[in-house]
Amino acid sequence: MPTRNQPFLRLLMAALAIALAGCSSLGVKPWQRDLIAREDMRLDANALDTSVDEHLYFSKEASSGGRSFAGGGCGCN
């Protein structure tokens, strides 16, 4: 005997099944780790760009160490 809530429950169960199926492929598989470990996949792959960025952060923030340490001052470098 169908009820008024039956279409809603079917829709809710379908949405729940889709949401749970979307989480089934999280994470990196062992055979995919070599792609992430490549030198060009690093966040700071280009050393010259990283050093220029560090100098800009140091000069503008007048802090010691660039992005890694807090500090203060006028930034008159």
N, C-alpha and C positions, 0 to 999 in steps of 0.2 A: 504494500500500500504506500504510494508516494506521498511525501509530505512537502510542505512549502519550503523547508530548508534544504531539501535534497540537492537542488542545483547549486546552491551556495557551498554545501559541503564537498561536492564533486570538484568545484572550482578551487576551493581551498586545498584539497588534497592534491590536485594537479599542480598548483603553484608550489606547494611544499615539495613535491617530488622533483620539480624542475630546479628549485633552489638547492636541494641536497645534491642533485646530480652535477650542478655547477661547481661544487666544492670538491669533487672527486679527483680533480687533476691539479691540485695545489702542490707546490714543491718542485724541486729539480730532481730529475731521475739521475742515477749514477752515470749513465752513458751520455748525459747532456752536460756534465760538469766540465768537460774539456772545452766546450764552447765558451763558457763563462770565464775560464781560467786563462784565456788568451790575453796577451799583452795589450792588444788594442781595445779590450773590453774593460780595462781599468778606468776608474773615475778620473784619475790623474795620469792618463796615458802619455800626454805630452809634457815633459818636464819643464820646457821653456814656458809654456802657457801657465803652468802651475806656479812657477817662480814669479812671473809677472803678476799674476793674481794675488799672490801672497804679498808682494811689494805694494800693490794698490791698497789692499786691506790694511797693511801696516801704516801706510802713509795717511790714509783717510781717517783711520780710527786712532792713530797715535798710540797704538798699543804694541806691546812687545810680543812677537811670535805670530803675527797675522791673525788667522782665524781661530787659533787654538787657545789663546789667552785673552782675558779681558784686561782693559786698561782705560786710561783717560788722558785727556790733554787737548791741546788746541789743534793738533794735526798739522803743524807747521813744517813738516819735513820737506 
